[in-house]
Amino acid sequence: MHMIRGLLLFGLVSFLMLSLPSVTLAEVDLERVQDDFKSVAGYLVMPVGQEFLVDLDAASGVRTGDLLSVVVPGEKVFHPVTKEVLGTLDEVKGFLQVTRVKSGYSYAKVLGGASGLKPADAVKRFDQVPALFWDYTGQGEPFYNELASALPHLDWLSYAESNRSRPESPQSLGTGKIGLLFIYDKLGLTVKSTEMSPLASYGQAATVSAGIAASGIPTSGVSPQARPAGTFMPTGAVSSTQTSQAVGGIIRTSDQAFAGIWHSPNLAGAVVGVETGDFDGDGQVEMAILLDDRLVISRIADGSYSQVAKVTLPKGDNPLHLDGADLTGDGLPELYITMARDLLITSQVVEFQGGRYRVTIEDVPWYFNSVQMPEEGPVLIAQKSDFSGQKDYVGTPFRVARQGVKLLQEAPVAVPKPFIQYGQMPFVDASGVRRFAALTETDELVIAMPDGRRLWESNKKYGGSAASIQRPININARDAEGQRTQWLRSRVMLSPNGEILVPVNEGSRLFSQWRKFEASHLAALTWNGQLMQERWRTVEQNGYLADFRIADVDNDGADELVTAVGYNEGGLLTTAKSGLVVYEMQ
């Protein structure tokens, strides 16, 4: 009887074990893992501050967070019979981690106290990087063998050694450790740094992961639009799934809706744009605020606003747009201001030089705009203007480079017609196809293919810019009656979670000549393959939302959403008032 019971119990346990779901090789695309972590060879170019430039970029497959080994050729390996040289025993001189990817090069910081690094030293992506495989399925050894064979350039710890020291649940190995953690569980494969920053997910893990690395860069293998929004949204933001509760027919505003929102002191003048970055190299993030008559550099410290510097704009010039970009390669972003004088574009560059902010380049006949490129990040592009003043934009937008105080026109940037360089942003959807989110001339939001074919168009107004230039209807008509208004288009960009962020300015749009915005908010939307869905929005505020950025502006280690708001336009006897509204991010 006891034997029969034992056999029955054994059979039941066996049945339950066979019935449990398990991870199979088919659930993880090994070729994609191999491609994401393949070895790529390059060289150190030059030191920049505490970092190095390397001659690898997005076209080479390099992404922010990648580990690079600096190698020197070691002893040659000879075949014992043929005496043929089989290779060399490369020695690792140190490790770097990619921090920023530019066009043609990348920035990388030195890890682990490596020294003696110099230009022309060879670097290899992920070469000889220590790798651990933590198996939480109990059946992952065959997959480990496949993985190690697919990525032989990694320095793999054996399956047995990896799992002998495996913690009960994945946890950081501590700062200072260099390597990759391949974590295999019932959801698939997740690759993390030794400090548990996510790098990539495969299988079911890719669909449930938030997919954002510690650096705020989307992880590989998962399109930003394919990821759920996670918790990245402003404190006090209104989720699209939230509904108001009314008691006795009265709807009360919760104080929680306004928690975590900071307002700067009022600034005299009409705000045009805002940019963030460490412009002076002091290790702190500053805010550059473009107003109608000046550029203000400011900081937030201990919750208090302070002005650091001011650059007065030429009297009579019309500022239109503000962007930052490090085209000099010194690690400090320059400020590129799109401006107009009468009918002509007369843009200029402001940067920190010799202990102060000053204009270094002026009277550039180009419109500037920073656009986030998939797998690359922000890229400064430009478009030429018409010297006659009749046409708004001339030619195809192009990448901008710099040589000393000279700006160079580089490769063209494809923008679907009839859209322009402003108010558009390329992205890759969940199916891996390149799309464009763009604002039309009349402020509808559109999702389009690269050839301009529209997949979706909003039935409401988005964007809404107050920046404008007066243009003549024809070359001989320069009086007020013979002029038209050229409106720029609002900024469109991606959140760290891959949502499409766009301002919503509400008010009056009288024909095409006059605009007055009275209320505004920032909307975060995602593309589901058929239509756009709103995920969250900031609380509505009085005034015009001119521009926005995401950065750690209070230098506390966490990003904030920074919005530049014009509270009133001013008049004959009154001065326009503007300010910054900063939202803490969840």
C-alpha positions as CSV (number, residue, x, y, z in Angstrom):
1,M,0.0,0.0,0.0
2,H,2.8,2.4,0.9
3,M,4.5,1.6,-2.4
4,I,1.3,2.3,-4.3
5,R,0.9,5.6,-2.6
6,G,4.5,6.5,-3.3
7,L,4.1,5.7,-7.0
8,L,0.9,7.8,-7.1
9,L,2.6,10.7,-5.4
10,F,5.6,10.4,-7.8
11,G,3.3,10.4,-10.7
12,L,1.4,13.4,-9.5
13,V,4.6,15.4,-8.9
14,S,5.9,14.4,-12.3
15,F,2.7,15.5,-14.0
16,L,2.7,18.8,-12.2
17,M,6.4,19.4,-13.2
18,L,5.6,18.6,-16.8
19,S,2.6,20.9,-16.7
20,L,4.6,23.9,-15.5
21,P,5.5,26.4,-18.2
22,S,9.2,26.5,-19.0
23,V,11.4,28.8,-21.1
24,T,12.5,27.3,-24.3
25,L,15.2,28.4,-26.7
26,A,12.5,29.4,-29.2
27,E,11.4,32.2,-26.8
28,V,14.7,34.1,-27.1
29,D,16.0,35.3,-30.4
30,L,19.6,34.3,-30.1
31,E,20.6,36.1,-33.4
32,R,19.2,39.4,-31.9
33,V,21.2,38.9,-28.7
34,Q,24.3,38.2,-30.8
35,D,23.8,41.3,-32.9
36,D,23.1,43.5,-29.9
37,F,26.3,42.5,-28.1
38,K,28.6,41.9,-31.1
39,S,32.2,43.0,-31.0
40,V,33.1,46.1,-33.0
41,A,36.6,47.5,-33.3
42,G,37.7,51.1,-33.2
43,Y,40.2,53.5,-31.7
44,L,40.5,56.2,-29.0
45,V,40.6,59.6,-30.7
46,M,41.4,62.1,-27.9
47,P,40.7,62.8,-24.2
48,V,37.9,65.3,-23.4
49,G,37.8,66.2,-19.8
50,Q,37.4,63.0,-17.8
51,E,36.2,61.1,-20.9
52,F,37.6,59.9,-24.3
53,L,36.2,60.3,-27.8
54,V,36.1,57.0,-29.7
55,D,35.6,56.7,-33.5
56,L,32.5,54.6,-33.2
57,D,28.9,55.8,-33.5
58,A,25.3,54.5,-34.0
59,A,26.2,53.4,-37.5
60,S,28.7,51.0,-35.9
61,G,26.1,49.6,-33.7
62,V,27.3,51.4,-30.6
63,R,24.7,52.6,-28.0
64,T,24.9,54.5,-24.7
65,G,25.8,52.2,-21.9
66,D,28.0,49.9,-24.1
67,L,31.3,48.6,-22.5
68,L,34.5,49.0,-24.5
69,S,37.8,47.3,-23.7
70,V,41.1,49.1,-24.5
71,V,43.3,46.3,-25.9
72,V,47.0,46.1,-26.8
73,P,48.4,43.2,-29.0
74,G,50.1,40.6,-26.9
75,E,52.1,37.5,-27.7
76,K,51.5,35.9,-31.2
77,V,49.9,32.5,-31.3
78,F,51.5,30.1,-33.9
79,H,50.1,26.8,-35.2
80,P,52.5,24.1,-34.0
81,V,52.7,22.3,-37.4
82,T,52.2,25.0,-40.1
83,K,53.7,27.7,-38.0
84,E,50.9,30.0,-39.3
85,V,50.1,32.9,-37.1
86,L,46.6,32.2,-35.6
87,G,46.2,35.5,-33.8
88,T,47.5,37.4,-30.8
89,L,46.8,37.2,-27.1
90,D,45.3,40.7,-26.7
91,E,45.8,42.2,-23.3
92,V,43.1,44.4,-21.7
93,K,44.5,47.8,-20.8
94,G,41.2,49.1,-19.3
95,F,37.5,49.5,-19.8
96,L,35.3,52.4,-20.9
97,Q,31.6,52.9,-21.0
98,V,29.8,54.9,-23.7
99,T,28.0,57.9,-22.3
100,R,26.9,59.8,-25.5
101,V,26.6,58.8,-29.1
102,K,27.2,61.5,-31.7
103,S,27.5,61.3,-35.5
104,G,30.9,59.9,-36.3
105,Y,32.1,59.5,-32.8
106,S,31.0,58.8,-29.2
107,Y,32.0,59.8,-25.7
108,A,33.1,57.2,-23.2
109,K,34.1,57.4,-19.5
110,V,37.0,55.5,-18.0
111,L,36.0,52.6,-15.6
112,G,37.9,51.0,-12.8
113,G,40.7,53.5,-12.6
114,A,42.3,52.5,-15.9
115,S,45.4,54.6,-16.7
116,G,47.9,55.1,-19.5
117,L,45.2,55.3,-22.1
118,K,46.1,57.4,-25.2
119,P,44.9,58.3,-28.7
120,A,45.2,55.5,-31.3
121,D,44.8,52.8,-28.6
122,A,42.5,50.1,-30.0
123,V,39.1,49.6,-28.5
124,K,36.7,46.7,-28.9
125,R,33.0,46.7,-28.0
126,F,32.3,44.1,-25.2
127,D,35.6,42.3,-25.9
128,Q,36.8,40.3,-22.9
129,V,34.2,41.9,-20.7
130,P,33.4,39.6,-17.8
131,A,30.0,37.9,-18.1
132,L,27.9,35.9,-15.6
133,F,24.9,33.7,-16.4
134,W,22.3,33.4,-13.6
135,D,19.8,30.7,-14.3
136,Y,16.6,30.9,-12.4
137,T,14.8,28.2,-14.4
138,G,17.1,25.2,-13.4
139,Q,17.2,24.2,-17.0
140,G,19.2,26.9,-18.7
141,E,22.6,25.2,-19.1
142,P,22.0,24.2,-22.8
143,F,21.0,27.8,-23.5
144,Y,24.1,29.1,-21.7
145,N,26.2,26.9,-24.0
146,E,24.5,28.4,-27.0
147,L,24.8,31.9,-25.7
148,A,28.5,31.5,-24.9
149,S,29.2,30.1,-28.4
150,A,27.3,33.0,-30.0
151,L,29.3,35.6,-28.0
152,P,32.8,34.1,-27.7
153,H,34.5,37.5,-27.3
154,L,32.9,37.9,-23.8
155,D,34.9,36.5,-20.8
156,W,32.4,34.0,-19.6
157,L,32.4,32.5,-16.1
158,S,31.4,28.8,-16.4
159,Y,27.8,27.8,-15.9
160,A,28.6,26.0,-12.6
161,E,30.7,28.9,-11.2
162,S,28.1,31.5,-12.2
163,N,25.2,29.8,-10.5
164,R,27.2,28.6,-7.4
165,S,27.5,32.3,-6.5
166,R,24.0,33.3,-7.9
167,P,21.9,35.2,-5.3
168,E,18.3,34.0,-4.6
169,S,17.1,37.0,-6.5
170,P,19.0,39.3,-8.9
171,Q,20.9,42.0,-7.1
172,S,23.7,44.4,-7.7
173,L,27.3,43.3,-7.4
174,G,28.2,46.7,-6.1
175,T,29.9,49.7,-7.7
176,G,33.3,49.3,-9.2
177,K,32.5,45.9,-10.7
178,I,32.8,45.7,-14.5
179,G,30.8,43.2,-16.5
180,L,27.5,41.9,-17.8
181,L,24.8,39.9,-16.0
182,F,22.7,37.6,-18.2
183,I,19.7,36.8,-16.1
184,Y,17.6,33.8,-17.4
185,D,14.1,33.2,-15.9
186,K,10.6,32.1,-16.9
187,L,10.1,35.3,-18.8
188,G,13.2,35.0,-21.0
189,L,16.6,36.8,-20.9
190,T,17.5,40.1,-19.4
191,V,20.9,41.6,-19.7
192,K,22.0,44.1,-17.0
193,S,25.1,45.8,-15.7
194,T,26.7,44.6,-12.5
195,E,24.9,47.5,-10.8
196,M,21.6,46.2,-12.2
197,S,21.0,48.9,-14.8
198,P,18.9,47.2,-17.6
199,L,20.6,47.0,-21.0
200,A,18.4,44.7,-23.0
201,S,15.5,42.2,-22.7
202,Y,14.4,39.3,-24.9
203,G,11.5,36.9,-25.0
204,Q,8.5,37.8,-22.7
205,A,10.9,39.8,-20.6
206,A,11.0,42.4,-23.4
207,T,7.3,43.0,-23.3
208,V,7.0,43.4,-19.5
209,S,10.2,45.4,-18.9
210,A,10.0,49.1,-18.7
211,G,13.0,49.0,-21.0
212,I,14.8,52.1,-19.8
213,A,18.5,52.0,-18.7
214,A,19.8,54.0,-15.9
215,S,21.1,56.5,-18.4
216,G,17.6,57.1,-19.7
217,I,18.4,55.5,-23.0
218,P,15.9,53.0,-24.4
219,T,17.3,49.4,-24.1
220,S,18.2,47.5,-27.2
221,G,15.9,45.2,-28.9
222,V,12.7,47.0,-27.8
223,S,11.3,49.9,-29.7
224,P,10.4,52.8,-27.3
225,Q,6.9,52.8,-28.6
226,A,6.5,49.1,-27.8
227,R,7.2,49.7,-24.1
228,P,4.6,50.4,-21.5
229,A,5.0,53.9,-20.0
230,G,6.1,52.5,-16.6
231,T,6.2,55.2,-14.0
232,F,7.8,58.0,-16.0
233,M,5.3,60.9,-15.7
234,P,5.3,64.2,-13.9
235,T,4.1,64.3,-10.3
236,G,0.6,65.7,-10.4
237,A,0.1,64.7,-14.1
238,V,-3.3,63.6,-15.2
239,S,-3.3,60.0,-16.3
240,S,-5.7,59.3,-19.2
241,T,-7.2,56.4,-17.2
242,Q,-8.1,58.7,-14.3
243,T,-11.6,59.9,-13.7
244,S,-12.9,62.6,-11.4
245,Q,-15.0,61.7,-8.4
246,A,-17.9,64.0,-7.5
247,V,-19.6,64.0,-4.1
248,G,-23.0,65.8,-4.0
249,G,-22.4,67.1,-7.4
250,I,-19.2,69.0,-6.3
251,I,-15.8,68.2,-7.8
252,R,-13.0,69.1,-5.6
253,T,-9.4,69.7,-6.7
254,S,-6.9,67.5,-4.9
255,D,-3.8,69.2,-3.5
256,Q,-2.0,66.1,-4.7
257,A,-2.5,67.3,-8.3
258,F,-0.1,70.2,-7.6
259,A,2.4,68.5,-5.5
260,G,6.0,68.3,-6.8
261,I,5.5,71.4,-9.1
262,W,7.9,74.3,-8.7
263,H,7.5,77.8,-10.2
264,S,10.3,80.2,-10.9
265,P,10.0,83.9,-10.2
266,N,8.4,85.9,-12.9
267,L,10.7,87.0,-15.7
268,A,10.0,90.2,-17.6
269,G,9.5,89.6,-21.3
270,A,8.0,87.0,-23.6
271,V,9.6,83.6,-23.4
272,V,10.6,81.9,-26.6
273,G,12.5,78.7,-25.6
274,V,14.5,76.8,-23.0
275,E,17.5,74.6,-23.1
276,T,19.4,72.6,-20.3
277,G,22.9,71.4,-19.9
278,D,26.2,72.0,-18.2
279,F,27.2,74.9,-20.3
280,D,30.2,76.1,-18.2
281,G,31.8,72.8,-17.2
282,D,31.2,73.1,-13.5
283,G,29.4,69.7,-13.2
284,Q,26.0,71.3,-12.6
285,V,23.1,71.6,-15.0
286,E,22.1,75.1,-16.0
287,M,19.0,76.4,-17.7
288,A,19.2,78.7,-20.7
289,I,16.0,80.8,-21.1
290,L,15.5,82.6,-24.4
291,L,13.3,85.8,-24.0
292,D,12.3,88.4,-26.6
293,D,15.3,90.6,-25.8
294,R,17.9,88.5,-24.0
295,L,19.3,85.0,-23.1
296,V,19.3,84.2,-19.4
297,I,21.4,81.5,-17.8
298,S,20.0,80.3,-14.5
299,R,20.2,77.6,-11.9
300,I,18.0,75.9,-9.3
301,A,19.9,75.3,-6.0
302,D,18.1,74.2,-2.8
303,G,14.8,75.0,-4.4
304,S,15.8,78.6,-5.1
305,Y,16.2,80.2,-8.6
306,S,19.3,82.3,-9.3
307,Q,20.4,84.0,-12.5
308,V,24.0,83.2,-13.5
309,A,24.5,85.3,-16.6
310,K,22.7,87.3,-19.2
311,V,23.4,87.9,-22.9
312,T,21.6,90.9,-24.4
313,L,20.3,90.3,-27.9
314,P,20.7,92.9,-30.7
315,K,17.9,95.5,-30.5
316,G,15.3,94.9,-33.1
317,D,16.2,91.2,-33.6
318,N,13.4,88.6,-33.3
319,P,14.4,85.4,-31.5
320,L,12.5,82.3,-32.7
321,H,14.0,79.1,-31.3
322,L,16.7,77.8,-28.9
323,D,18.8,74.6,-29.0
324,G,21.9,73.3,-27.4
325,A,24.6,71.1,-29.1
326,D,28.2,70.2,-28.5
327,L,29.7,70.6,-31.9
328,T,33.1,71.6,-30.7
329,G,33.7,68.3,-28.9
330,D,34.8,69.9,-25.6
331,G,32.0,68.4,-23.6
332,L,30.2,71.8,-23.2
333,P,27.0,72.4,-25.2
334,E,26.9,75.6,-27.2
335,L,23.6,77.5,-27.6
336,Y,22.2,77.9,-31.1
337,I,19.7,80.7,-31.3
338,T,17.5,81.0,-34.4
339,M,16.8,84.7,-35.0
340,A,15.3,87.0,-37.6
341,R,16.0,90.7,-38.5
342,D,13.3,92.1,-40.7
343,L,12.9,89.5,-43.5
344,L,16.2,87.7,-43.0
345,I,17.3,84.9,-40.7
346,T,20.3,86.1,-38.7
347,S,21.0,83.2,-36.2
348,Q,23.8,83.2,-33.7
349,V,25.8,81.0,-31.4
350,V,26.4,81.7,-27.7
351,E,28.9,79.7,-25.6
352,F,30.9,79.8,-22.5
353,Q,34.5,81.0,-23.3
354,G,37.1,82.7,-21.2
355,G,35.0,82.6,-18.1
356,R,31.9,84.2,-19.6
357,Y,29.0,83.7,-22.0
358,R,29.5,85.5,-25.3
359,V,28.4,85.5,-28.9
360,T,31.0,83.5,-30.9
361,I,29.2,83.2,-34.3
362,E,26.5,85.6,-35.7
363,D,24.4,86.4,-38.8
364,V,24.0,82.7,-39.8
365,P,21.2,82.5,-42.5
366,W,20.0,79.1,-41.1
367,Y,17.1,77.9,-39.0
368,F,18.5,75.6,-36.2
369,N,16.6,72.7,-34.6
370,S,17.7,69.8,-32.5
371,V,16.0,66.5,-33.5
372,Q,16.2,63.1,-31.7
373,M,17.3,60.5,-34.2
374,P,16.5,56.8,-33.5
375,E,19.5,54.9,-31.9
376,E,21.5,58.2,-32.0
377,G,19.9,60.8,-29.8
378,P,19.7,64.6,-30.4
379,V,21.2,65.9,-33.6
380,L,21.5,69.6,-34.6
381,I,20.0,70.1,-38.0
382,A,19.5,73.3,-40.0
383,Q,17.6,74.6,-43.0
384,K,18.5,77.6,-45.2
385,S,16.4,80.7,-45.5
386,D,15.5,82.8,-48.6
387,F,17.4,86.0,-48.9
388,S,14.4,87.6,-50.7
389,G,12.2,86.9,-47.7
390,Q,9.5,85.4,-49.8
391,K,10.0,81.7,-49.1
392,D,9.9,80.3,-45.6
393,Y,12.4,77.5,-46.0
394,V,14.9,76.7,-48.8
395,G,16.2,73.2,-49.7
396,T,16.5,70.1,-47.6
397,P,17.4,70.2,-43.9
398,F,20.9,69.0,-43.1
399,R,23.2,68.1,-40.3
400,V,25.4,70.8,-38.8
401,A,29.1,70.5,-38.0
402,R,31.6,73.0,-36.8
403,Q,35.2,73.9,-37.5
404,G,36.4,76.7,-35.3
405,V,34.0,79.6,-35.8
406,K,32.8,78.2,-39.1
407,L,29.6,76.1,-39.3
408,L,29.6,73.4,-42.0
409,Q,26.7,71.9,-43.9
410,E,26.9,68.1,-43.8
411,A,24.6,65.2,-44.8
412,P,21.0,66.0,-45.7
413,V,18.2,64.8,-43.3
414,A,15.2,63.3,-44.9
415,V,11.9,64.9,-43.7
416,P,8.6,63.7,-45.3
417,K,7.0,66.3,-47.5
418,P,5.2,68.7,-46.9
419,F,6.6,68.8,-43.4
420,I,9.5,71.1,-42.3
421,Q,12.4,70.6,-39.9
422,Y,10.4,72.1,-37.0
423,G,7.6,70.2,-35.3
424,Q,8.6,66.7,-36.5
425,M,10.4,63.8,-35.0
426,P,11.4,60.3,-36.5
427,F,10.8,57.3,-34.4
428,V,10.7,53.5,-34.7
429,D,7.4,51.8,-33.9
430,A,6.8,48.4,-32.3
431,S,7.1,46.6,-35.7
432,G,10.6,48.1,-36.2
433,V,9.4,50.5,-39.0
434,R,10.5,54.1,-39.1
435,R,7.7,56.6,-38.7
436,F,7.4,60.4,-38.2
437,A,5.4,62.3,-35.7
438,A,4.8,65.8,-37.2
439,L,2.7,68.9,-36.8
440,T,1.0,70.3,-39.8
441,E,0.9,74.0,-40.8
442,T,-2.6,74.2,-39.1
443,D,-1.4,72.4,-35.9
444,E,-2.9,68.9,-36.5
445,L,-0.7,66.0,-35.2
446,V,0.2,63.5,-37.9
447,I,1.8,60.1,-38.0
448,A,3.5,59.6,-41.4
449,M,5.7,57.3,-43.3
450,P,9.1,58.5,-44.6
451,D,7.5,59.0,-48.0
452,G,4.9,61.4,-46.6
453,R,2.0,59.0,-46.6
454,R,-0.2,59.8,-43.6
455,L,-1.2,56.9,-41.4
456,W,-3.2,59.0,-38.8
457,E,-4.2,62.6,-38.3
458,S,-5.6,64.2,-35.1
459,N,-9.1,65.8,-35.1
460,K,-7.9,68.4,-32.5
461,K,-5.2,71.0,-32.4
462,Y,-1.8,70.3,-30.9
463,G,1.3,72.4,-30.7
464,G,0.6,76.1,-31.4
465,S,3.7,78.3,-31.5
466,A,3.7,82.1,-31.0
467,A,7.1,82.5,-32.7
468,S,6.6,84.1,-36.1
469,I,8.2,86.1,-38.9
470,Q,6.4,88.6,-41.1
471,R,6.9,87.7,-44.8
472,P,5.9,89.7,-47.9
473,I,3.3,88.1,-50.2
474,N,5.4,89.2,-53.1
475,I,8.8,90.9,-53.4
476,N,7.3,94.3,-54.1
477,A,4.7,94.2,-51.4
478,R,6.4,95.2,-48.1
479,D,3.6,97.2,-46.5
480,A,1.5,95.8,-43.8
481,E,-1.3,94.9,-46.1
482,G,1.0,92.9,-48.4
483,Q,2.5,90.7,-45.6
484,R,1.7,87.3,-44.2
485,T,2.7,85.6,-41.0
486,Q,5.1,82.6,-41.0
487,W,4.5,80.6,-37.8
488,L,7.2,78.2,-36.6
489,R,6.0,74.8,-35.2
490,S,6.2,73.6,-31.7
491,R,8.8,71.1,-30.4
492,V,8.0,67.4,-30.6
493,M,10.3,65.0,-28.8
494,L,10.4,61.6,-27.0
495,S,10.2,61.0,-23.3
496,P,12.7,58.6,-21.8
497,N,9.9,56.0,-21.9
498,G,9.4,56.5,-25.6
499,E,6.2,58.6,-25.4
500,I,5.7,61.4,-27.9
501,L,5.6,64.7,-26.1
502,V,3.9,67.6,-27.6
503,P,2.5,70.9,-26.2
504,V,-1.2,71.7,-26.4
505,N,-1.8,75.5,-26.5
506,E,-5.5,76.4,-26.4
507,G,-6.9,79.7,-27.5
508,S,-7.7,81.6,-30.7
509,R,-6.2,81.1,-34.1
510,L,-7.7,83.8,-36.3
511,F,-7.2,82.8,-39.9
512,S,-3.4,82.6,-40.3
513,Q,-2.4,86.1,-39.1
514,W,-3.1,86.2,-35.4
515,R,-2.9,83.9,-32.4
516,K,-3.7,84.2,-28.7
517,F,-3.2,81.3,-26.3
518,E,-4.8,81.4,-22.9
519,A,-4.2,77.9,-21.4
520,S,-1.8,75.0,-22.1
521,H,-0.5,71.6,-21.0
522,L,2.0,69.0,-22.2
523,A,0.6,65.7,-23.6
524,A,2.3,62.4,-23.8
525,L,1.1,60.0,-26.5
526,T,2.0,56.6,-27.8
527,W,1.4,55.1,-31.3
528,N,-0.3,51.6,-31.2
529,G,0.1,51.0,-34.9
530,Q,-3.4,52.3,-35.7
531,L,-3.8,55.6,-33.8
532,M,-2.3,57.8,-31.1
533,Q,-3.3,57.2,-27.5
534,E,-2.8,59.8,-24.8
535,R,-1.0,58.3,-21.7
536,W,-0.8,61.4,-19.5
537,R,-0.8,65.1,-19.5
538,T,0.4,67.9,-17.2
539,V,-2.2,69.8,-15.2
540,E,-3.7,72.7,-17.3
541,Q,-2.1,76.1,-16.6
542,N,-2.9,79.6,-17.6
543,G,-0.6,80.9,-20.3
544,Y,1.3,79.8,-23.4
545,L,3.6,76.7,-23.3
546,A,6.6,77.9,-25.4
547,D,9.1,75.1,-24.9
548,F,10.1,72.2,-22.7
549,R,13.0,69.9,-21.7
550,I,13.7,66.9,-19.6
551,A,16.8,67.2,-17.4
552,D,18.1,67.0,-13.8
553,V,17.9,70.8,-13.4
554,D,18.1,70.7,-9.5
555,N,21.0,68.4,-9.7
556,D,19.5,65.8,-7.3
557,G,20.2,62.8,-9.5
558,A,16.6,62.6,-10.9
559,D,15.2,64.2,-14.0
560,E,12.6,66.9,-14.0
561,L,10.2,68.1,-16.7
562,V,11.0,71.8,-17.4
563,T,8.4,73.9,-19.2
564,A,8.8,77.5,-20.3
565,V,5.5,79.4,-20.0
566,G,4.4,82.8,-21.1
567,Y,1.8,84.1,-18.6
568,N,0.8,87.2,-20.6
569,E,1.8,88.9,-23.8
570,G,2.1,92.4,-22.4
571,G,0.7,95.5,-24.1
572,L,1.2,99.2,-24.8
573,L,1.6,100.0,-21.1
574,T,2.4,96.6,-19.6
575,T,5.3,94.2,-19.8
576,A,5.0,90.6,-20.8
577,K,5.5,88.1,-18.0
578,S,7.0,84.6,-18.3
579,G,8.4,81.9,-16.1
580,L,9.5,78.3,-15.7
581,V,7.3,75.5,-14.3
582,V,9.2,72.4,-13.3
583,Y,7.6,69.0,-12.6
584,E,9.2,66.3,-10.5
585,M,9.1,63.0,-12.3
586,Q,7.8,59.8,-10.7
